[in-house]
């Protein structure tokens, strides 16, 4: 896979941080300079960090585990939801429900309620309900889909979180920390990179900046999924060869 390039990051405005008065001093190692009252992010550090994050995430999905993406800000919702669906990864782009990780058992009940409603709607008895009751059920299903639709297939806690803007998604980050779930995140100059395990210094407000970083991460993970399929195919072939060899040995003995 082609490595991310300095020029592409520059063109996407990944280097633009916040006003210097809004900075978090913990971001100092990732800041290149100050220009016109704005901190400029060191793109060499960005490239280094995004590669480390991408390799780690590739290994996670190659092992068959899930990565949950959290991006509720308007600029990030569409690109994250679309790519997550493509890879079959859970995502949250509407709003983070408190306890989505730390109280996962309750969240699972809400997901089961979605399934129950889906079965009810297909049943003939549903048509016999009053119009008002059907409307209430439909609205409940729409609300559940909006908030939980992205994690509908999640049967266990994710192996990692990828977050766009840790200040906005601070509840998600805190819950992951409590459960020792590693957090990968785009971290702007107004945030504390020490709150996450794999910080990627980058402008987390501009659509182009969010897109180039998340697209690269998703492409790396897609590579990991392809490698997983290849691993499974090779394991299957090896198993078939072993079975064939055993059968041949039995035939010779007979």
N, C-alpha and C positions, 0 to 999 in steps of 0.2 A: 504494500500500500504506500502511496506517495506521502512523504512527510509534509507536515504543515510548513508553509513558507513565511519568512519574515515579511516580505512584500504584501502577501495576501492579508496578513494580520493588520498591517499598516493601512491598507486600502479599506479594510472593514472598520477601522477606528477602534480597534481593540485596545490601543494604547491610551485612550482618553480616560483619565480618572475624574474624580470629583474636585470641587474647589478645595484649595489647600486648607482652608479653615475647617473643612468637614472631614479631614483625614483621620485615620486610626494609626497611631504611631507604630503599631505592630506590623503595618504594611511597608515600613521603611525599606526592608531588604529588596522589595519588589518594585520600588519607585526609581525611575531613571533620572528625572529632573522635574523642575517646576517651570511652567511656562504660562504667562499671562494669568497668574493666579490659579492655575489648574495643575494637578499632579499628572505627570506622564509616566505610564507604566513601562517597565523594562521588558520589551518584547522577547529578548533573549531568555529571560526568566519564564515568560509565558510559554515559549516553545518547549523549554526544558520540562516545565511542570505538566503541560498537556500531554507530552509523550509518556511521562511516568504514570499519569492517570489513565491514559488510554491502554497502556500495557497491562496495568492492574485489572482494569475492567474487562479487557479481552480474556484474561485468565479466569475471571469470575464466571463469565457466560460460557466459556469453553468447558467449565466444570459442571454446567447444567443449572447454575443458580441464577436467580433473578436480581435485576437492579431496578429500583424504583426511582423514577424521575419526578422531581417536584419543581414546578415552574408556574406559579399562579399570576405572575405579572403579564399584562396584555401583550407586550412585545415578544414574549417567549411561548405563550400558550400553543399557538398553531403549529409551529415548527417542532416542538417537543411532543405534542400529542400525535402528530402525523408519523414521525419517525418511531415513536414508542410502539404504536400500533403495528407498524411494518415489521418490527423485530419481535413483537409479542412480549414486550416489557410493560410492567405496570407503571401508571403515571397518575399524577394529580395536577390538574391545571385549572380547576375551578376555585376551590378553597380547601385549605388543610383543616380537617376535623380534629379537634383536640382528642388525643388518645388513639389516633389512627394506627400507631405502632404500639404504644404502651398499653392500650386496651383493645388489642386486636380481636379478642374473642367477641366483644360487643360489635365490632365492625363486621365480623363474619356473620353475625345474626342479621344485620341490615342487608348484607349481600344475599343471604338465604331468602330474605323477604322479597328481594327483586325476583329471584327464581320462582318463588311461590306465586307472585303476581303474574308472571309470564305464563305459568301453567293455568292459572285461573282464567285469564283472558282467552285462552284457547278452549276452555270448557264451555259447553252449551249453557250451563247454569249462569254464566256471566251475563248472557243476553237477557236472562229473566230478572236481573237486578234493576232497581229503579235507575233512571237516567242520572240522578244526583249521585248515587252510590258509584256508578261507573265512572263518572267525572272525577270523583274524589280519588278513586283507585288509580285512574290515569295520571292525575297530578302527582300523586305519591310516587308513582313509577318514574315519572319525568324528573322529579327532584332527586331521587336516589341515583338515577342514571347520570345526572349532571355532576353530582358530588362524588359518586363511587364507581361510575362506569369504567374509569380507567384502571381500577383494581379488581374488577369483577371476577377475573380468573386467578386471583392471588389466593392460594390455599395456605400459605405459611408466610412468615415474616421475610422480607427481602434480605439478600446477602449484603446489599449496599444501597446507599442513596446518592443520587446525583442531583445537586441543587443549583438553581439559578437565583442568585441574590440571597445570601444567608441572613441578611438583616430582615428582609421581608418574610423569609421562611424560618425564622428563629425557633418557632415551636417544633417544627419538623426536625431541625438540627438537634435541639435539646432532647427530644424523644429518642432519636437515634443514639445519642451519647449515653443515655441511661441504659440502653440495651446493647451497648458495645457494637453497634452496627456502623461500619466505616462510612464516612461521608466524603464524597467528591463534590467539589463546588467551584463555580466561577466566583471569584472574590474581588470586589472593587476596592478602591483606595479608602473607602469609608467603613470598611469592615475589618474584623479581626481574623486573620488567616489561621490563627492557632486554635480556633474553634472547630476546625475540620481536619480530617486526616490527609486529604489530598487537595490542597488549594491550587486553583489555577488563576493567577492574577490577570484580570481582564475587565473591560468595560461591560458591566452587566445590565446596562440600560438601553443600549442601542440594538435594534433588531439585527443589523448586519453583524455586529460583534457576537451576539448570542448565537446567531445562525452558524457562523464559521466554526466556533468552538464546539457547539453541540453536533453539528454535521460530522466533524472529524471524530468525535467520540463515538457517535452512532456507527460510522463507517468501520471503526476499529472493532466495535462489538460485533458488527455483522461478520467481519473476518473471523472473530472468535467462534461465532455460531457455525460458520462454514467448516472450521477446523474440527468442531465438535461432531458435526455430521460425518466428516471424513474419518474421525477416530472411531465412531460407532460402526461405520461400514467396514473398516479394517478389522475391528474386533470381531465382527460377524463373520467375515471371510476366514479369519484365523480359527474361529470356533468350528466353522464348517469343515475346514481342512483337518482339524484335529479329529472330528467325528469320522471323517472319511478314512483317515489313517487308522483309527481304531477298528473300523469295520473291515478294512483291508487286512489288518493283523489277525483279526478273528477268523477271516476266510482262509488265510494261510494256515493257521493252527488246525482248522478243521480238515 
